[in-house]
Amino acid sequence: MTILAIDIGGTKLAAALIDDQLTIVTRCEQPTPASKTPEALETALRELVAP
């Protein structure tokens, strides 16, 4: 099983795929949207996890 972990912070958003051995397979991050509206956060999260 592969797990998607998401970290939503005030300055950055991070996501990682973690395998059964709890090893990070891949990781990416981007800045948290400046507007911090729910819509902006949703868009940023979709872009973050799309790849």
Phi and psi in radians as a Rosetta constraint file:
Dihedral C 1 N 2 CA 2 C 2 CIRCULARHARMONIC -1.930 0.35
Dihedral N 2 CA 2 C 2 N 3 CIRCULARHARMONIC 2.371 0.35
Dihedral C 2 N 3 CA 3 C 3 CIRCULARHARMONIC -1.940 0.35
Dihedral N 3 CA 3 C 3 N 4 CIRCULARHARMONIC 2.402 0.35
Dihedral C 3 N 4 CA 4 C 4 CIRCULARHARMONIC -1.715 0.35
Dihedral N 4 CA 4 C 4 N 5 CIRCULARHARMONIC 2.074 0.35
Dihedral C 4 N 5 CA 5 C 5 CIRCULARHARMONIC -1.899 0.35
Dihedral N 5 CA 5 C 5 N 6 CIRCULARHARMONIC 2.333 0.35
Dihedral C 5 N 6 CA 6 C 6 CIRCULARHARMONIC -2.206 0.35
Dihedral N 6 CA 6 C 6 N 7 CIRCULARHARMONIC 2.323 0.35
Dihedral C 6 N 7 CA 7 C 7 CIRCULARHARMONIC -2.013 0.35
Dihedral N 7 CA 7 C 7 N 8 CIRCULARHARMONIC 1.994 0.35
Dihedral C 7 N 8 CA 8 C 8 CIRCULARHARMONIC -1.813 0.35
Dihedral N 8 CA 8 C 8 N 9 CIRCULARHARMONIC 1.931 0.35
Dihedral C 8 N 9 CA 9 C 9 CIRCULARHARMONIC -2.100 0.35
Dihedral N 9 CA 9 C 9 N 10 CIRCULARHARMONIC 3.026 0.35
Dihedral C 9 N 10 CA 10 C 10 CIRCULARHARMONIC -1.244 0.35
Dihedral N 10 CA 10 C 10 N 11 CIRCULARHARMONIC -0.450 0.35
Dihedral C 10 N 11 CA 11 C 11 CIRCULARHARMONIC -1.956 0.35
Dihedral N 11 CA 11 C 11 N 12 CIRCULARHARMONIC -0.414 0.35
Dihedral C 11 N 12 CA 12 C 12 CIRCULARHARMONIC -2.620 0.35
Dihedral N 12 CA 12 C 12 N 13 CIRCULARHARMONIC 2.766 0.35
Dihedral C 12 N 13 CA 13 C 13 CIRCULARHARMONIC -1.966 0.35
Dihedral N 13 CA 13 C 13 N 14 CIRCULARHARMONIC 2.379 0.35
Dihedral C 13 N 14 CA 14 C 14 CIRCULARHARMONIC -2.314 0.35
Dihedral N 14 CA 14 C 14 N 15 CIRCULARHARMONIC 2.583 0.35
Dihedral C 14 N 15 CA 15 C 15 CIRCULARHARMONIC -2.441 0.35
Dihedral N 15 CA 15 C 15 N 16 CIRCULARHARMONIC 2.583 0.35
Dihedral C 15 N 16 CA 16 C 16 CIRCULARHARMONIC -2.551 0.35
Dihedral N 16 CA 16 C 16 N 17 CIRCULARHARMONIC 2.592 0.35
Dihedral C 16 N 17 CA 17 C 17 CIRCULARHARMONIC -1.748 0.35
Dihedral N 17 CA 17 C 17 N 18 CIRCULARHARMONIC 2.280 0.35
Dihedral C 17 N 18 CA 18 C 18 CIRCULARHARMONIC -2.140 0.35
Dihedral N 18 CA 18 C 18 N 19 CIRCULARHARMONIC 2.322 0.35
Dihedral C 18 N 19 CA 19 C 19 CIRCULARHARMONIC -1.566 0.35
Dihedral N 19 CA 19 C 19 N 20 CIRCULARHARMONIC -3.077 0.35
Dihedral C 19 N 20 CA 20 C 20 CIRCULARHARMONIC -1.067 0.35
Dihedral N 20 CA 20 C 20 N 21 CIRCULARHARMONIC -0.431 0.35
Dihedral C 20 N 21 CA 21 C 21 CIRCULARHARMONIC -1.579 0.35
Dihedral N 21 CA 21 C 21 N 22 CIRCULARHARMONIC 0.151 0.35
Dihedral C 21 N 22 CA 22 C 22 CIRCULARHARMONIC 1.100 0.35
Dihedral N 22 CA 22 C 22 N 23 CIRCULARHARMONIC 0.583 0.35
Dihedral C 22 N 23 CA 23 C 23 CIRCULARHARMONIC -1.759 0.35
Dihedral N 23 CA 23 C 23 N 24 CIRCULARHARMONIC 2.363 0.35
Dihedral C 23 N 24 CA 24 C 24 CIRCULARHARMONIC -1.272 0.35
Dihedral N 24 CA 24 C 24 N 25 CIRCULARHARMONIC 2.087 0.35
Dihedral C 24 N 25 CA 25 C 25 CIRCULARHARMONIC -1.473 0.35
Dihedral N 25 CA 25 C 25 N 26 CIRCULARHARMONIC -0.780 0.35
Dihedral C 25 N 26 CA 26 C 26 CIRCULARHARMONIC -2.638 0.35
Dihedral N 26 CA 26 C 26 N 27 CIRCULARHARMONIC 2.674 0.35
Dihedral C 26 N 27 CA 27 C 27 CIRCULARHARMONIC -2.554 0.35
Dihedral N 27 CA 27 C 27 N 28 CIRCULARHARMONIC 2.536 0.35
Dihedral C 27 N 28 CA 28 C 28 CIRCULARHARMONIC -2.581 0.35
Dihedral N 28 CA 28 C 28 N 29 CIRCULARHARMONIC 2.793 0.35
Dihedral C 28 N 29 CA 29 C 29 CIRCULARHARMONIC -2.638 0.35
Dihedral N 29 CA 29 C 29 N 30 CIRCULARHARMONIC 2.816 0.35
Dihedral C 29 N 30 CA 30 C 30 CIRCULARHARMONIC -2.716 0.35
Dihedral N 30 CA 30 C 30 N 31 CIRCULARHARMONIC 2.819 0.35
Dihedral C 30 N 31 CA 31 C 31 CIRCULARHARMONIC -1.137 0.35
Dihedral N 31 CA 31 C 31 N 32 CIRCULARHARMONIC 2.562 0.35
Dihedral C 31 N 32 CA 32 C 32 CIRCULARHARMONIC -1.181 0.35
Dihedral N 32 CA 32 C 32 N 33 CIRCULARHARMONIC 2.408 0.35
Dihedral C 32 N 33 CA 33 C 33 CIRCULARHARMONIC -1.000 0.35
Dihedral N 33 CA 33 C 33 N 34 CIRCULARHARMONIC 2.415 0.35
Dihedral C 33 N 34 CA 34 C 34 CIRCULARHARMONIC -1.108 0.35
Dihedral N 34 CA 34 C 34 N 35 CIRCULARHARMONIC -0.607 0.35
Dihedral C 34 N 35 CA 35 C 35 CIRCULARHARMONIC -1.248 0.35
Dihedral N 35 CA 35 C 35 N 36 CIRCULARHARMONIC -0.500 0.35
Dihedral C 35 N 36 CA 36 C 36 CIRCULARHARMONIC 0.950 0.35
Dihedral N 36 CA 36 C 36 N 37 CIRCULARHARMONIC 0.481 0.35
Dihedral C 36 N 37 CA 37 C 37 CIRCULARHARMONIC -1.397 0.35
Dihedral N 37 CA 37 C 37 N 38 CIRCULARHARMONIC 2.752 0.35
Dihedral C 37 N 38 CA 38 C 38 CIRCULARHARMONIC -1.000 0.35
Dihedral N 38 CA 38 C 38 N 39 CIRCULARHARMONIC -0.670 0.35
Dihedral C 38 N 39 CA 39 C 39 CIRCULARHARMONIC -1.161 0.35
Dihedral N 39 CA 39 C 39 N 40 CIRCULARHARMONIC -0.745 0.35
Dihedral C 39 N 40 CA 40 C 40 CIRCULARHARMONIC -1.135 0.35
Dihedral N 40 CA 40 C 40 N 41 CIRCULARHARMONIC -0.679 0.35
Dihedral C 40 N 41 CA 41 C 41 CIRCULARHARMONIC -1.165 0.35
Dihedral N 41 CA 41 C 41 N 42 CIRCULARHARMONIC -0.736 0.35
Dihedral C 41 N 42 CA 42 C 42 CIRCULARHARMONIC -1.069 0.35
Dihedral N 42 CA 42 C 42 N 43 CIRCULARHARMONIC -0.789 0.35
Dihedral C 42 N 43 CA 43 C 43 CIRCULARHARMONIC -1.075 0.35
Dihedral N 43 CA 43 C 43 N 44 CIRCULARHARMONIC -0.794 0.35
Dihedral C 43 N 44 CA 44 C 44 CIRCULARHARMONIC -1.108 0.35
Dihedral N 44 CA 44 C 44 N 45 CIRCULARHARMONIC -0.712 0.35
Dihedral C 44 N 45 CA 45 C 45 CIRCULARHARMONIC -1.159 0.35
Dihedral N 45 CA 45 C 45 N 46 CIRCULARHARMONIC -0.686 0.35
Dihedral C 45 N 46 CA 46 C 46 CIRCULARHARMONIC -1.106 0.35
Dihedral N 46 CA 46 C 46 N 47 CIRCULARHARMONIC -0.717 0.35
Dihedral C 46 N 47 CA 47 C 47 CIRCULARHARMONIC -1.150 0.35
Dihedral N 47 CA 47 C 47 N 48 CIRCULARHARMONIC -0.653 0.35
Dihedral C 47 N 48 CA 48 C 48 CIRCULARHARMONIC -1.130 0.35
Dihedral N 48 CA 48 C 48 N 49 CIRCULARHARMONIC -0.762 0.35
Dihedral C 48 N 49 CA 49 C 49 CIRCULARHARMONIC -1.633 0.35
Dihedral N 49 CA 49 C 49 N 50 CIRCULARHARMONIC -0.121 0.35
Dihedral C 49 N 50 CA 50 C 50 CIRCULARHARMONIC -0.983 0.35
Dihedral N 50 CA 50 C 50 N 51 CIRCULARHARMONIC -0.789 0.35
